[in-house]
Amino acid sequence: MVCWVLWVRFVAGEAVPGWSSILLPMSLLGGIQLLSLGVIGEYLGKIYLETKRRPRYFIQDVIARDNQEPDV
């Protein structure tokens, strides 16, 4: 976005005065806002999965420790 705005401003010369100085901060703040929203969404997703109280994995077989030889 920055490259395109600078190209229109300096190379093409077709930019309305003030257009690039409005568009660059607006796109920067919009990007920061979307990044923050993504981080909040990740945390909310993890909280949602934790509140279900489901195990993280299932144990398929149970092996009795009494029948095993001790590790040396």
PDB file with SEQRES, HELIX, SHEET and CRYST1 records, atoms N, CA, C and O in Angstrom:
SEQRES   1 A   72  MET VAL CYS TRP VAL LEU TRP VAL ARG PHE VAL ALA GLY          
SEQRES   2 A   72  GLU ALA VAL PRO GLY TRP SER SER ILE LEU LEU PRO MET          
SEQRES   3 A   72  SER LEU LEU GLY GLY ILE GLN LEU LEU SER LEU GLY VAL          
SEQRES   4 A   72  ILE GLY GLU TYR LEU GLY LYS ILE TYR LEU GLU THR LYS          
SEQRES   5 A   72  ARG ARG PRO ARG TYR PHE ILE GLN ASP VAL ILE ALA ARG          
SEQRES   6 A   72  ASP ASN GLN GLU PRO ASP VAL                                  
HELIX    1 AA1 VAL A    2  LEU A    6  1                                   5    
HELIX    2 AA2 TRP A    7  ALA A   12  3                                   6    
HELIX    3 AA3 TRP A   19  THR A   51  1                                  33    
HELIX    4 AA4 ARG A   65  ASN A   67  5                                   3    
CRYST1    1.000    1.000    1.000  90.00  90.00  90.00 P 1           1          
ATOM      1  N   MET A   1       0.829  -1.185   0.000  1.00  0.00           N  
ATOM      2  CA  MET A   1       0.000   0.000   0.000  1.00  0.00           C  
ATOM      3  C   MET A   1       0.876   1.252   0.000  1.00  0.00           C  
ATOM      4  O   MET A   1       0.606   2.216  -0.716  1.00  0.00           O  
ATOM      5  N   VAL A   2       1.918   1.218   0.809  1.00  0.00           N  
ATOM      6  CA  VAL A   2       2.820   2.371   0.889  1.00  0.00           C  
ATOM      7  C   VAL A   2       3.498   2.607  -0.458  1.00  0.00           C  
ATOM      8  O   VAL A   2       3.607   3.742  -0.921  1.00  0.00           O  
ATOM      9  N   CYS A   3       3.946   1.527  -1.072  1.00  0.00           N  
ATOM     10  CA  CYS A   3       4.617   1.660  -2.374  1.00  0.00           C  
ATOM     11  C   CYS A   3       3.675   2.239  -3.419  1.00  0.00           C  
ATOM     12  O   CYS A   3       4.076   3.094  -4.208  1.00  0.00           O  
ATOM     13  N   TRP A   4       2.442   1.788  -3.431  1.00  0.00           N  
ATOM     14  CA  TRP A   4       1.474   2.274  -4.410  1.00  0.00           C  
ATOM     15  C   TRP A   4       1.173   3.760  -4.192  1.00  0.00           C  
ATOM     16  O   TRP A   4       1.118   4.536  -5.146  1.00  0.00           O  
ATOM     17  N   VAL A   5       0.981   4.142  -2.933  1.00  0.00           N  
ATOM     18  CA  VAL A   5       0.691   5.549  -2.631  1.00  0.00           C  
ATOM     19  C   VAL A   5       1.866   6.434  -3.033  1.00  0.00           C  
ATOM     20  O   VAL A   5       1.674   7.496  -3.626  1.00  0.00           O  
ATOM     21  N   LEU A   6       3.078   5.998  -2.710  1.00  0.00           N  
ATOM     22  CA  LEU A   6       4.251   6.790  -3.078  1.00  0.00           C  
ATOM     23  C   LEU A   6       4.438   6.843  -4.588  1.00  0.00           C  
ATOM     24  O   LEU A   6       4.853   7.874  -5.118  1.00  0.00           O  
ATOM     25  N   TRP A   7       4.143   5.763  -5.286  1.00  0.00           N  
ATOM     26  CA  TRP A   7       4.256   5.759  -6.746  1.00  0.00           C  
ATOM     27  C   TRP A   7       3.251   6.724  -7.369  1.00  0.00           C  
ATOM     28  O   TRP A   7       3.601   7.485  -8.271  1.00  0.00           O  
ATOM     29  N   VAL A   8       2.014   6.698  -6.898  1.00  0.00           N  
ATOM     30  CA  VAL A   8       1.002   7.619  -7.423  1.00  0.00           C  
ATOM     31  C   VAL A   8       1.391   9.060  -7.107  1.00  0.00           C  
ATOM     32  O   VAL A   8       1.181   9.959  -7.922  1.00  0.00           O  
ATOM     33  N   ARG A   9       1.950   9.274  -5.937  1.00  0.00           N  
ATOM     34  CA  ARG A   9       2.295  10.637  -5.507  1.00  0.00           C  
ATOM     35  C   ARG A   9       3.472  11.198  -6.289  1.00  0.00           C  
ATOM     36  O   ARG A   9       3.399  12.320  -6.789  1.00  0.00           O  
ATOM     37  N   PHE A  10       4.564  10.429  -6.403  1.00  0.00           N  
ATOM     38  CA  PHE A  10       5.781  10.986  -6.977  1.00  0.00           C  
ATOM     39  C   PHE A  10       5.996  10.645  -8.449  1.00  0.00           C  
ATOM     40  O   PHE A  10       6.502  11.482  -9.197  1.00  0.00           O  
ATOM     41  N   VAL A  11       5.630   9.450  -8.882  1.00  0.00           N  
ATOM     42  CA  VAL A  11       5.896   9.048 -10.264  1.00  0.00           C  
ATOM     43  C   VAL A  11       4.758   9.469 -11.182  1.00  0.00           C  
ATOM     44  O   VAL A  11       4.988  10.139 -12.189  1.00  0.00           O  
ATOM     45  N   ALA A  12       3.543   9.086 -10.846  1.00  0.00           N  
ATOM     46  CA  ALA A  12       2.412   9.400 -11.717  1.00  0.00           C  
ATOM     47  C   ALA A  12       2.017  10.866 -11.598  1.00  0.00           C  
ATOM     48  O   ALA A  12       1.604  11.480 -12.582  1.00  0.00           O  
ATOM     49  N   GLY A  13       2.139  11.423 -10.419  1.00  0.00           N  
ATOM     50  CA  GLY A  13       1.806  12.829 -10.232  1.00  0.00           C  
ATOM     51  C   GLY A  13       0.329  13.133 -10.334  1.00  0.00           C  
ATOM     52  O   GLY A  13      -0.043  14.286 -10.551  1.00  0.00           O  
ATOM     53  N   GLU A  14      -0.524  12.137 -10.186  1.00  0.00           N  
ATOM     54  CA  GLU A  14      -1.967  12.324 -10.328  1.00  0.00           C  
ATOM     55  C   GLU A  14      -2.684  12.396  -8.990  1.00  0.00           C  
ATOM     56  O   GLU A  14      -3.913  12.335  -8.952  1.00  0.00           O  
ATOM     57  N   ALA A  15      -1.958  12.523  -7.908  1.00  0.00           N  
ATOM     58  CA  ALA A  15      -2.574  12.498  -6.587  1.00  0.00           C  
ATOM     59  C   ALA A  15      -3.149  13.866  -6.246  1.00  0.00           C  
ATOM     60  O   ALA A  15      -2.551  14.898  -6.552  1.00  0.00           O  
ATOM     61  N   VAL A  16      -4.304  13.861  -5.615  1.00  0.00           N  
ATOM     62  CA  VAL A  16      -4.916  15.081  -5.107  1.00  0.00           C  
ATOM     63  C   VAL A  16      -4.114  15.517  -3.878  1.00  0.00           C  
ATOM     64  O   VAL A  16      -3.714  14.662  -3.088  1.00  0.00           O  
ATOM     65  N   PRO A  17      -3.874  16.783  -3.697  1.00  0.00           N  
ATOM     66  CA  PRO A  17      -3.113  17.222  -2.515  1.00  0.00           C  
ATOM     67  C   PRO A  17      -3.776  16.767  -1.214  1.00  0.00           C  
ATOM     68  O   PRO A  17      -4.973  16.968  -1.010  1.00  0.00           O  
ATOM     69  N   GLY A  18      -2.981  16.151  -0.339  1.00  0.00           N  
ATOM     70  CA  GLY A  18      -3.477  15.653   0.934  1.00  0.00           C  
ATOM     71  C   GLY A  18      -3.951  14.212   0.892  1.00  0.00           C  
ATOM     72  O   GLY A  18      -4.213  13.616   1.937  1.00  0.00           O  
ATOM     73  N   TRP A  19      -4.065  13.640  -0.309  1.00  0.00           N  
ATOM     74  CA  TRP A  19      -4.568  12.272  -0.457  1.00  0.00           C  
ATOM     75  C   TRP A  19      -3.617  11.253   0.177  1.00  0.00           C  
ATOM     76  O   TRP A  19      -4.053  10.363   0.907  1.00  0.00           O  
ATOM     77  N   SER A  20      -2.333  11.384  -0.101  1.00  0.00           N  
ATOM     78  CA  SER A  20      -1.378  10.404   0.428  1.00  0.00           C  
ATOM     79  C   SER A  20      -1.179  10.564   1.926  1.00  0.00           C  
ATOM     80  O   SER A  20      -0.956   9.576   2.627  1.00  0.00           O  
ATOM     81  N   SER A  21      -1.257  11.795   2.430  1.00  0.00           N  
ATOM     82  CA  SER A  21      -1.075  11.995   3.863  1.00  0.00           C  
ATOM     83  C   SER A  21      -2.290  11.544   4.668  1.00  0.00           C  
ATOM     84  O   SER A  21      -2.190  11.383   5.884  1.00  0.00           O  
ATOM     85  N   ILE A  22      -3.409  11.340   4.031  1.00  0.00           N  
ATOM     86  CA  ILE A  22      -4.585  10.783   4.707  1.00  0.00           C  
ATOM     87  C   ILE A  22      -4.598   9.266   4.585  1.00  0.00           C  
ATOM     88  O   ILE A  22      -4.908   8.567   5.550  1.00  0.00           O  
ATOM     89  N   LEU A  23      -4.265   8.754   3.407  1.00  0.00           N  
ATOM     90  CA  LEU A  23      -4.369   7.321   3.148  1.00  0.00           C  
ATOM     91  C   LEU A  23      -3.326   6.501   3.905  1.00  0.00           C  
ATOM     92  O   LEU A  23      -3.641   5.413   4.387  1.00  0.00           O  
ATOM     93  N   LEU A  24      -2.097   6.994   4.020  1.00  0.00           N  
ATOM     94  CA  LEU A  24      -1.053   6.220   4.694  1.00  0.00           C  
ATOM     95  C   LEU A  24      -1.325   6.025   6.186  1.00  0.00           C  
ATOM     96  O   LEU A  24      -1.262   4.886   6.648  1.00  0.00           O  
ATOM     97  N   PRO A  25      -1.624   7.066   6.969  1.00  0.00           N  
ATOM     98  CA  PRO A  25      -1.917   6.813   8.395  1.00  0.00           C  
ATOM     99  C   PRO A  25      -3.193   5.994   8.599  1.00  0.00           C  
ATOM    100  O   PRO A  25      -3.289   5.204   9.537  1.00  0.00           O  
ATOM    101  N   MET A  26      -4.170   6.192   7.710  1.00  0.00           N  
ATOM    102  CA  MET A  26      -5.414   5.443   7.848  1.00  0.00           C  
ATOM    103  C   MET A  26      -5.184   3.951   7.608  1.00  0.00           C  
ATOM    104  O   MET A  26      -5.746   3.120   8.321  1.00  0.00           O  
ATOM    105  N   SER A  27      -4.376   3.607   6.626  1.00  0.00           N  
ATOM    106  CA  SER A  27      -4.096   2.186   6.378  1.00  0.00           C  
ATOM    107  C   SER A  27      -3.197   1.613   7.476  1.00  0.00           C  
ATOM    108  O   SER A  27      -3.345   0.442   7.828  1.00  0.00           O  
ATOM    109  N   LEU A  28      -2.280   2.394   8.020  1.00  0.00           N  
ATOM    110  CA  LEU A  28      -1.432   1.933   9.110  1.00  0.00           C  
ATOM    111  C   LEU A  28      -2.270   1.650  10.355  1.00  0.00           C  
ATOM    112  O   LEU A  28      -2.116   0.598  10.977  1.00  0.00           O  
ATOM    113  N   LEU A  29      -3.144   2.564  10.720  1.00  0.00           N  
ATOM    114  CA  LEU A  29      -3.994   2.356  11.889  1.00  0.00           C  
ATOM    115  C   LEU A  29      -4.978   1.204  11.672  1.00  0.00           C  
ATOM    116  O   LEU A  29      -5.281   0.465  12.608  1.00  0.00           O  
ATOM    117  N   GLY A  30      -5.472   1.050  10.459  1.00  0.00           N  
ATOM    118  CA  GLY A  30      -6.355  -0.079  10.158  1.00  0.00           C  
ATOM    119  C   GLY A  30      -5.636  -1.407  10.289  1.00  0.00           C  
ATOM    120  O   GLY A  30      -6.217  -2.381  10.767  1.00  0.00           O  
ATOM    121  N   GLY A  31      -4.373  -1.459   9.868  1.00  0.00           N  
ATOM    122  CA  GLY A  31      -3.580  -2.684  10.013  1.00  0.00           C  
ATOM    123  C   GLY A  31      -3.308  -3.025  11.462  1.00  0.00           C  
ATOM    124  O   GLY A  31      -3.376  -4.189  11.857  1.00  0.00           O  
ATOM    125  N   ILE A  32      -3.000  -2.012  12.254  1.00  0.00           N  
ATOM    126  CA  ILE A  32      -2.775  -2.238  13.687  1.00  0.00           C  
ATOM    127  C   ILE A  32      -4.052  -2.723  14.350  1.00  0.00           C  
ATOM    128  O   ILE A  32      -4.019  -3.602  15.212  1.00  0.00           O  
ATOM    129  N   GLN A  33      -5.173  -2.148  13.946  1.00  0.00           N  
ATOM    130  CA  GLN A  33      -6.466  -2.542  14.512  1.00  0.00           C  
ATOM    131  C   GLN A  33      -6.794  -4.002  14.161  1.00  0.00           C  
ATOM    132  O   GLN A  33      -7.267  -4.747  15.019  1.00  0.00           O  
ATOM    133  N   LEU A  34      -6.552  -4.411  12.928  1.00  0.00           N  
ATOM    134  CA  LEU A  34      -6.812  -5.794  12.534  1.00  0.00           C  
ATOM    135  C   LEU A  34      -5.879  -6.772  13.238  1.00  0.00           C  
ATOM    136  O   LEU A  34      -6.295  -7.869  13.609  1.00  0.00           O  
ATOM    137  N   LEU A  35      -4.631  -6.383  13.421  1.00  0.00           N  
ATOM    138  CA  LEU A  35      -3.688  -7.235  14.141  1.00  0.00           C  
ATOM    139  C   LEU A  35      -4.127  -7.418  15.590  1.00  0.00           C  
ATOM    140  O   LEU A  35      -4.084  -8.531  16.114  1.00  0.00           O  
ATOM    141  N   SER A  36      -4.548  -6.341  16.237  1.00  0.00           N  
ATOM    142  CA  SER A  36      -5.025  -6.425  17.623  1.00  0.00           C  
ATOM    143  C   SER A  36      -6.264  -7.295  17.724  1.00  0.00           C  
ATOM    144  O   SER A  36      -6.399  -8.085  18.658  1.00  0.00           O  
ATOM    145  N   LEU A  37      -7.162  -7.155  16.772  1.00  0.00           N  
ATOM    146  CA  LEU A  37      -8.375  -7.972  16.769  1.00  0.00           C  
ATOM    147  C   LEU A  37      -8.047  -9.447  16.575  1.00  0.00           C  
ATOM    148  O   LEU A  37      -8.712 -10.304  17.158  1.00  0.00           O  
ATOM    149  N   GLY A  38      -7.041  -9.758  15.772  1.00  0.00           N  
ATOM    150  CA  GLY A  38      -6.612 -11.138  15.597  1.00  0.00           C  
ATOM    151  C   GLY A  38      -6.034 -11.734  16.861  1.00  0.00           C  
ATOM    152  O   GLY A  38      -6.301 -12.894  17.176  1.00  0.00           O  
ATOM    153  N   VAL A  39      -5.243 -10.957  17.595  1.00  0.00           N  
ATOM    154  CA  VAL A  39      -4.661 -11.433  18.849  1.00  0.00           C  
ATOM    155  C   VAL A  39      -5.765 -11.691  19.870  1.00  0.00           C  
ATOM    156  O   VAL A  39      -5.749 -12.713  20.557  1.00  0.00           O  
ATOM    157  N   ILE A  40      -6.721 -10.773  19.973  1.00  0.00           N  
ATOM    158  CA  ILE A  40      -7.847 -10.957  20.891  1.00  0.00           C  
ATOM    159  C   ILE A  40      -8.654 -12.195  20.501  1.00  0.00           C  
ATOM    160  O   ILE A  40      -9.095 -12.947  21.370  1.00  0.00           O  
ATOM    161  N   GLY A  41      -8.847 -12.407  19.212  1.00  0.00           N  
ATOM    162  CA  GLY A  41      -9.578 -13.585  18.742  1.00  0.00           C  
ATOM    163  C   GLY A  41      -8.879 -14.888  19.095  1.00  0.00           C  
ATOM    164  O   GLY A  41      -9.532 -15.867  19.454  1.00  0.00           O  
ATOM    165  N   GLU A  42      -7.553 -14.904  18.994  1.00  0.00           N  
ATOM    166  CA  GLU A  42      -6.808 -16.104  19.367  1.00  0.00           C  
ATOM    167  C   GLU A  42      -7.007 -16.423  20.843  1.00  0.00           C  
ATOM    168  O   GLU A  42      -7.242 -17.576  21.205  1.00  0.00           O  
ATOM    169  N   TYR A  43      -6.912 -15.409  21.694  1.00  0.00           N  
ATOM    170  CA  TYR A  43      -7.093 -15.637  23.124  1.00  0.00           C  
ATOM    171  C   TYR A  43      -8.518 -16.074  23.441  1.00  0.00           C  
ATOM    172  O   TYR A  43      -8.716 -16.953  24.279  1.00  0.00           O  
ATOM    173  N   LEU A  44      -9.502 -15.486  22.796  1.00  0.00           N  
ATOM    174  CA  LEU A  44     -10.891 -15.895  23.032  1.00  0.00           C  
ATOM    175  C   LEU A  44     -11.122 -17.337  22.586  1.00  0.00           C  
ATOM    176  O   LEU A  44     -11.864 -18.074  23.235  1.00  0.00           O  
ATOM    177  N   GLY A  45     -10.495 -17.742  21.487  1.00  0.00           N  
ATOM    178  CA  GLY A  45     -10.615 -19.125  21.036  1.00  0.00           C  
ATOM    179  C   GLY A  45     -10.014 -20.103  22.023  1.00  0.00           C  
ATOM    180  O   GLY A  45     -10.585 -21.163  22.281  1.00  0.00           O  
ATOM    181  N   LYS A  46      -8.872 -19.755  22.571  1.00  0.00           N  
ATOM    182  CA  LYS A  46      -8.239 -20.629  23.572  1.00  0.00           C  
ATOM    183  C   LYS A  46      -9.067 -20.692  24.854  1.00  0.00           C  
ATOM    184  O   LYS A  46      -9.195 -21.758  25.458  1.00  0.00           O  
ATOM    185  N   ILE A  47      -9.620 -19.576  25.265  1.00  0.00           N  
ATOM    186  CA  ILE A  47     -10.473 -19.559  26.455  1.00  0.00           C  
ATOM    187  C   ILE A  47     -11.708 -20.409  26.229  1.00  0.00           C  
ATOM    188  O   ILE A  47     -12.125 -21.146  27.122  1.00  0.00           O  
ATOM    189  N   TYR A  48     -12.302 -20.317  25.040  1.00  0.00           N  
ATOM    190  CA  TYR A  48     -13.484 -21.105  24.722  1.00  0.00           C  
ATOM    191  C   TYR A  48     -13.176 -22.600  24.790  1.00  0.00           C  
ATOM    192  O   TYR A  48     -13.962 -23.367  25.345  1.00  0.00           O  
ATOM    193  N   LEU A  49     -12.049 -23.017  24.235  1.00  0.00           N  
ATOM    194  CA  LEU A  49     -11.684 -24.440  24.270  1.00  0.00           C  
ATOM    195  C   LEU A  49     -11.418 -24.915  25.691  1.00  0.00           C  
ATOM    196  O   LEU A  49     -11.729 -26.058  26.024  1.00  0.00           O  
ATOM    197  N   GLU A  50     -10.853 -24.064  26.529  1.00  0.00           N  
ATOM    198  CA  GLU A  50     -10.588 -24.446  27.918  1.00  0.00           C  
ATOM    199  C   GLU A  50     -11.876 -24.562  28.727  1.00  0.00           C  
ATOM    200  O   GLU A  50     -11.965 -25.409  29.616  1.00  0.00           O  
ATOM    201  N   THR A  51     -12.860 -23.742  28.441  1.00  0.00           N  
ATOM    202  CA  THR A  51     -14.101 -23.778  29.227  1.00  0.00           C  
ATOM    203  C   THR A  51     -14.947 -25.006  28.915  1.00  0.00           C  
ATOM    204  O   THR A  51     -15.861 -25.326  29.675  1.00  0.00           O  
ATOM    205  N   LYS A  52     -14.670 -25.690  27.834  1.00  0.00           N  
ATOM    206  CA  LYS A  52     -15.403 -26.924  27.525  1.00  0.00           C  
ATOM    207  C   LYS A  52     -14.979 -28.062  28.437  1.00  0.00           C  
ATOM    208  O   LYS A  52     -15.703 -29.049  28.574  1.00  0.00           O  
ATOM    209  N   ARG A  53     -13.814 -27.938  29.063  1.00  0.00           N  
ATOM    210  CA  ARG A  53     -13.258 -28.933  29.990  1.00  0.00           C  
ATOM    211  C   ARG A  53     -13.106 -30.310  29.358  1.00  0.00           C  
ATOM    212  O   ARG A  53     -13.344 -31.327  30.010  1.00  0.00           O  
ATOM    213  N   ARG A  54     -12.725 -30.341  28.134  1.00  0.00           N  
ATOM    214  CA  ARG A  54     -12.446 -31.611  27.463  1.00  0.00           C  
ATOM    215  C   ARG A  54     -10.962 -31.913  27.612  1.00  0.00           C  
ATOM    216  O   ARG A  54     -10.143 -30.996  27.673  1.00  0.00           O  
ATOM    217  N   PRO A  55     -10.613 -33.194  27.670  1.00  0.00           N  
ATOM    218  CA  PRO A  55      -9.183 -33.518  27.774  1.00  0.00           C  
ATOM    219  C   PRO A  55      -8.461 -33.139  26.486  1.00  0.00           C  
ATOM    220  O   PRO A  55      -9.062 -33.112  25.412  1.00  0.00           O  
ATOM    221  N   ARG A  56      -7.190 -32.853  26.602  1.00  0.00           N  
ATOM    222  CA  ARG A  56      -6.403 -32.473  25.427  1.00  0.00           C  
ATOM    223  C   ARG A  56      -6.092 -33.671  24.543  1.00  0.00           C  
ATOM    224  O   ARG A  56      -5.852 -33.517  23.346  1.00  0.00           O  
ATOM    225  N   TYR A  57      -6.097 -34.852  25.125  1.00  0.00           N  
ATOM    226  CA  TYR A  57      -5.860 -36.071  24.369  1.00  0.00           C  
ATOM    227  C   TYR A  57      -6.595 -37.213  25.058  1.00  0.00           C  
ATOM    228  O   TYR A  57      -6.951 -37.116  26.232  1.00  0.00           O  
ATOM    229  N   PHE A  58      -6.814 -38.282  24.327  1.00  0.00           N  
ATOM    230  CA  PHE A  58      -7.477 -39.462  24.860  1.00  0.00           C  
ATOM    231  C   PHE A  58      -6.450 -40.571  25.019  1.00  0.00           C  
ATOM    232  O   PHE A  58      -5.605 -40.778  24.148  1.00  0.00           O  
ATOM    233  N   ILE A  59      -6.529 -41.281  26.135  1.00  0.00           N  
ATOM    234  CA  ILE A  59      -5.641 -42.412  26.375  1.00  0.00           C  
ATOM    235  C   ILE A  59      -6.362 -43.652  25.868  1.00  0.00           C  
ATOM    236  O   ILE A  59      -7.424 -44.016  26.372  1.00  0.00           O  
ATOM    237  N   GLN A  60      -5.777 -44.293  24.868  1.00  0.00           N  
ATOM    238  CA  GLN A  60      -6.419 -45.438  24.241  1.00  0.00           C  
ATOM    239  C   GLN A  60      -6.265 -46.704  25.082  1.00  0.00           C  
ATOM    240  O   GLN A  60      -7.240 -47.431  25.273  1.00  0.00           O  
ATOM    241  N   ASP A  61      -5.079 -46.978  25.580  1.00  0.00           N  
ATOM    242  CA  ASP A  61      -4.820 -48.172  26.367  1.00  0.00           C  
ATOM    243  C   ASP A  61      -4.275 -47.771  27.736  1.00  0.00           C  
ATOM    244  O   ASP A  61      -3.516 -46.810  27.863  1.00  0.00           O  
ATOM    245  N   VAL A  62      -4.679 -48.525  28.750  1.00  0.00           N  
ATOM    246  CA  VAL A  62      -4.159 -48.307  30.092  1.00  0.00           C  
ATOM    247  C   VAL A  62      -3.207 -49.442  30.395  1.00  0.00           C  
ATOM    248  O   VAL A  62      -3.575 -50.613  30.304  1.00  0.00           O  
ATOM    249  N   ILE A  63      -1.982 -49.098  30.756  1.00  0.00           N  
ATOM    250  CA  ILE A  63      -0.966 -50.097  31.057  1.00  0.00           C  
ATOM    251  C   ILE A  63      -0.713 -50.056  32.554  1.00  0.00           C  
ATOM    252  O   ILE A  63      -0.420 -49.000  33.115  1.00  0.00           O  
ATOM    253  N   ALA A  64      -0.828 -51.205  33.192  1.00  0.00           N  
ATOM    254  CA  ALA A  64      -0.610 -51.268  34.642  1.00  0.00           C  
ATOM    255  C   ALA A  64       0.876 -51.164  34.934  1.00  0.00           C  
ATOM    256  O   ALA A  64       1.681 -51.843  34.297  1.00  0.00           O  
ATOM    257  N   ARG A  65       1.249 -50.325  35.886  1.00  0.00           N  
ATOM    258  CA  ARG A  65       2.652 -50.155  36.245  1.00  0.00           C  
ATOM    259  C   ARG A  65       3.162 -51.325  37.083  1.00  0.00           C  
ATOM    260  O   ARG A  65       4.374 -51.517  37.185  1.00  0.00           O  
ATOM    261  N   ASP A  66       2.287 -52.095  37.672  1.00  0.00           N  
ATOM    262  CA  ASP A  66       2.725 -53.224  38.513  1.00  0.00           C  
ATOM    263  C   ASP A  66       3.381 -54.320  37.695  1.00  0.00           C  
ATOM    264  O   ASP A  66       4.245 -55.032  38.208  1.00  0.00           O  
ATOM    265  N   ASN A  67       3.004 -54.472  36.463  1.00  0.00           N  
ATOM    266  CA  ASN A  67       3.531 -55.543  35.633  1.00  0.00           C  
ATOM    267  C   ASN A  67       4.845 -55.158  34.933  1.00  0.00           C  
ATOM    268  O   ASN A  67       5.473 -56.012  34.307  1.00  0.00           O  
ATOM    269  N   GLN A  68       5.254 -53.934  35.026  1.00  0.00           N  
ATOM    270  CA  GLN A  68       6.458 -53.505  34.340  1.00  0.00           C  
ATOM    271  C   GLN A  68       7.679 -53.678  35.231  1.00  0.00           C  
ATOM    272  O   GLN A  68       7.582 -53.616  36.457  1.00  0.00           O  
ATOM    273  N   GLU A  69       8.823 -53.896  34.602  1.00  0.00           N  
ATOM    274  CA  GLU A  69      10.061 -53.979  35.330  1.00  0.00           C  
ATOM    275  C   GLU A  69      10.561 -52.568  35.614  1.00  0.00           C  
ATOM    276  O   GLU A  69      10.349 -51.663  34.807  1.00  0.00           O  
ATOM    277  N   PRO A  70      11.205 -52.377  36.726  1.00  0.00           N  
ATOM    278  CA  PRO A  70      11.715 -51.023  37.025  1.00  0.00           C  
ATOM    279  C   PRO A  70      12.827 -50.628  36.071  1.00  0.00           C  
ATOM    280  O   PRO A  70      13.623 -51.457  35.630  1.00  0.00           O  
ATOM    281  N   ASP A  71      12.859 -49.334  35.766  1.00  0.00           N  
ATOM    282  CA  ASP A  71      13.934 -48.811  34.901  1.00  0.00           C  
ATOM    283  C   ASP A  71      15.219 -48.695  35.690  1.00  0.00           C  
ATOM    284  O   ASP A  71      15.219 -48.289  36.852  1.00  0.00           O  
ATOM    285  N   VAL A  72      16.317 -49.059  35.043  1.00  0.00           N  
ATOM    286  CA  VAL A  72      17.622 -48.987  35.709  1.00  0.00           C  
ATOM    287  C   VAL A  72      18.466 -47.948  35.065  1.00  0.00           C  
ATOM    288  O   VAL A  72      19.604 -47.733  35.481  1.00  0.00           O  
TER     289      VAL A  72                                                      
END                                                                             
